[in-house]
Amino acid sequence: MDTQPLNETQLEQALQGLNVAWSSIPGQGLVRVFDTGSFSAGVELIVHLAKIAEAQDHHPDVHLTPDDVEVILTTPSAGGVTEQDIQFAKIVDHQLT
């Protein structure tokens, strides 16, 4: 899989193929917030995300609050968002929406 960061045009095109809840935040990466409604539902979501991450050998940043989970995808070794991040987002979209 290509480990080069996507340029702005590539990233915009890739976002068109993802759930509209994903956004690109400069300096952070691809970001999506899941409204879980409760802390325990958030923990369950994180467990599911962890299984995806292990299967893909690609690990997002995940932030848990009492009512939601924020997922941030980026490839630090590439210095930005790569095709690997897009593929991870597609899997999440397929399995969770």
LINURZI-V260565 format. One record per residue. N is the residue number from 1. SS is DSSP state (~ for helix, > for strand, _ for the rest). PSI is psi in radians with two decimals (* if undefined). OMEGA is omega in degrees with one decimal (999 if undefined). Layout:
n=N ss=SS psi=PSI omega=OMEGA
n=N ss=SS psi=PSI omega=OMEGA
//
This chain:
n=1 ss=_ psi=2.48 omega=-177.9
n=2 ss=_ psi=2.25 omega=-179.3
n=3 ss=_ psi=0.28 omega=176.1
n=4 ss=_ psi=2.46 omega=177.8
n=5 ss=_ psi=2.53 omega=177.6
n=6 ss=_ psi=2.49 omega=174.2
n=7 ss=_ psi=3.05 omega=-175.0
n=8 ss=~ psi=-0.73 omega=179.6
n=9 ss=~ psi=-0.80 omega=178.7
n=10 ss=~ psi=-0.70 omega=-179.5
n=11 ss=~ psi=-0.76 omega=178.1
n=12 ss=~ psi=-0.72 omega=177.9
n=13 ss=~ psi=-0.73 omega=-179.8
n=14 ss=~ psi=-0.67 omega=179.6
n=15 ss=~ psi=-0.51 omega=180.0
n=16 ss=_ psi=-0.39 omega=179.2
n=17 ss=_ psi=0.08 omega=-178.3
n=18 ss=_ psi=2.88 omega=173.2
n=19 ss=_ psi=2.47 omega=-176.7
n=20 ss=_ psi=-0.22 omega=179.3
n=21 ss=_ psi=-0.30 omega=177.2
n=22 ss=_ psi=2.47 omega=173.6
n=23 ss=> psi=2.75 omega=177.1
n=24 ss=> psi=2.12 omega=179.3
n=25 ss=> psi=2.00 omega=-179.0
n=26 ss=_ psi=2.34 omega=179.7
n=27 ss=_ psi=-0.18 omega=178.6
n=28 ss=_ psi=-0.97 omega=-177.8
n=29 ss=> psi=-2.68 omega=175.4
n=30 ss=> psi=2.28 omega=-174.8
n=31 ss=> psi=2.40 omega=173.1
n=32 ss=> psi=2.36 omega=177.1
n=33 ss=> psi=2.21 omega=177.0
n=34 ss=> psi=2.13 omega=175.4
n=35 ss=> psi=1.84 omega=-176.1
n=36 ss=_ psi=-0.36 omega=177.7
n=37 ss=_ psi=-0.32 omega=177.6
n=38 ss=_ psi=2.78 omega=179.7
n=39 ss=~ psi=-0.78 omega=-177.6
n=40 ss=~ psi=-0.63 omega=175.8
n=41 ss=~ psi=-0.61 omega=176.2
n=42 ss=~ psi=-0.73 omega=178.0
n=43 ss=~ psi=-0.74 omega=177.8
n=44 ss=~ psi=-0.72 omega=177.6
n=45 ss=~ psi=-0.75 omega=179.8
n=46 ss=~ psi=-0.69 omega=177.4
n=47 ss=~ psi=-0.75 omega=178.5
n=48 ss=~ psi=-0.77 omega=178.1
n=49 ss=~ psi=-0.64 omega=179.5
n=50 ss=~ psi=-0.66 omega=177.7
n=51 ss=~ psi=-0.72 omega=176.2
n=52 ss=~ psi=-0.79 omega=-178.0
n=53 ss=~ psi=-0.77 omega=179.7
n=54 ss=~ psi=-0.72 omega=179.9
n=55 ss=~ psi=-0.58 omega=-178.6
n=56 ss=~ psi=-0.17 omega=-173.6
n=57 ss=_ psi=0.78 omega=-179.6
n=58 ss=_ psi=2.14 omega=-167.3
n=59 ss=_ psi=2.04 omega=-179.9
n=60 ss=_ psi=2.88 omega=166.4
n=61 ss=> psi=2.38 omega=-178.2
n=62 ss=> psi=2.30 omega=179.5
n=63 ss=> psi=2.19 omega=-178.1
n=64 ss=> psi=2.28 omega=170.9
n=65 ss=_ psi=3.04 omega=-178.2
n=66 ss=_ psi=-0.45 omega=-174.9
n=67 ss=_ psi=-0.06 omega=-179.3
n=68 ss=> psi=2.94 omega=177.3
n=69 ss=> psi=2.22 omega=176.4
n=70 ss=> psi=2.25 omega=178.8
n=71 ss=> psi=2.26 omega=178.9
n=72 ss=> psi=2.12 omega=-179.7
n=73 ss=> psi=2.22 omega=173.8
n=74 ss=_ psi=2.83 omega=177.2
n=75 ss=> psi=1.66 omega=-175.7
n=76 ss=_ psi=-0.68 omega=-178.7
n=77 ss=_ psi=-0.39 omega=178.2
n=78 ss=_ psi=-0.22 omega=179.2
n=79 ss=_ psi=0.44 omega=178.4
n=80 ss=> psi=-2.86 omega=179.9
n=81 ss=_ psi=2.30 omega=179.8
n=82 ss=_ psi=3.08 omega=176.5
n=83 ss=~ psi=-0.53 omega=177.7
n=84 ss=~ psi=-0.67 omega=177.2
n=85 ss=~ psi=-0.70 omega=178.6
n=86 ss=~ psi=-0.76 omega=179.3
n=87 ss=~ psi=-0.70 omega=177.0
n=88 ss=~ psi=-0.80 omega=179.4
n=89 ss=~ psi=-0.70 omega=178.9
n=90 ss=~ psi=-0.70 omega=178.4
n=91 ss=~ psi=-0.77 omega=177.8
n=92 ss=~ psi=-0.81 omega=178.8
n=93 ss=~ psi=-0.77 omega=-177.6
n=94 ss=~ psi=-0.70 omega=-174.2
n=95 ss=~ psi=-0.42 omega=-172.7
n=96 ss=~ psi=-0.06 omega=179.5
n=97 ss=_ psi=* omega=999
//
